[in-house]
Amino acid sequence: MLQHFSYKKMFEGSDLPGWTISFYYQNKQYAGDYYKDGSVKWKNDTPPNETDVLKMVHDLMTFHVYE
């Protein structure tokens, strides 16, 4: 489970898609850039079980950004 999930627009003041995300997973912080196609470019380490983490991130982004 992801904890302390946060996001913000990469391009403040514009409608360009792209968000900076951060969260804790298994007691370690991860950060990355989330793109409109659902891909993530990690800024630090890639989380373990990346496929499962990406599903959780996508679900949270769908709930917070697209709804």
C-alpha positions as CSV (number, residue, x, y, z in Angstrom):
1,M,0.0,0.0,0.0
2,L,1.2,3.5,-0.8
3,Q,1.3,6.0,2.0
4,H,1.4,9.8,2.0
5,F,0.7,10.0,-1.8
6,S,1.0,13.5,-3.2
7,Y,1.0,15.1,-6.6
8,K,1.4,18.5,-8.2
9,K,1.4,19.8,-11.8
10,M,4.7,19.8,-13.6
11,F,3.7,22.9,-15.5
12,E,2.0,25.4,-13.1
13,G,-0.4,27.8,-14.8
14,S,-0.9,25.7,-17.9
15,D,-3.2,22.9,-19.0
16,L,-0.3,20.7,-20.1
17,P,-0.6,17.2,-18.7
18,G,2.1,15.9,-16.4
19,W,2.5,15.6,-12.6
20,T,5.2,15.2,-10.1
21,I,4.3,12.4,-7.6
22,S,5.8,11.2,-4.4
23,F,4.8,8.6,-1.8
24,Y,6.2,6.0,0.6
25,Y,6.2,2.4,-0.2
26,Q,7.6,-0.3,2.2
27,N,9.0,2.5,4.4
28,K,11.0,4.1,1.6
29,Q,10.2,7.4,-0.3
30,Y,9.8,7.3,-4.0
31,A,9.3,10.2,-6.4
32,G,8.7,10.5,-10.1
33,D,7.1,12.2,-13.0
34,Y,3.7,10.9,-14.1
35,Y,2.8,11.4,-17.7
36,K,-0.6,11.5,-19.4
37,D,0.0,8.0,-20.9
38,G,0.3,6.6,-17.4
39,S,4.1,6.1,-17.6
40,V,6.3,7.1,-14.8
41,K,10.0,8.3,-14.9
42,W,11.4,7.6,-11.4
43,K,13.6,10.3,-9.9
44,N,15.3,8.0,-7.5
45,D,15.1,4.3,-7.2
46,T,12.5,2.1,-8.9
47,P,10.2,0.6,-6.4
48,P,10.1,-3.2,-5.9
49,N,7.1,-4.8,-7.6
50,E,7.0,-1.9,-10.0
51,T,4.0,-3.3,-11.9
52,D,1.9,-3.4,-8.8
53,V,3.0,0.0,-7.7
54,L,2.2,1.5,-11.1
55,K,-1.4,0.1,-10.8
56,M,-1.8,1.7,-7.4
57,V,-0.4,5.1,-8.7
58,H,-2.7,5.0,-11.7
59,D,-5.7,4.3,-9.5
60,L,-4.8,7.2,-7.3
61,M,-4.2,9.6,-10.2
62,T,-7.5,8.5,-11.8
63,F,-9.3,9.3,-8.6
64,H,-7.6,12.6,-7.8
65,V,-6.9,14.1,-11.2
66,Y,-9.3,12.7,-13.8
67,E,-12.5,12.6,-11.7
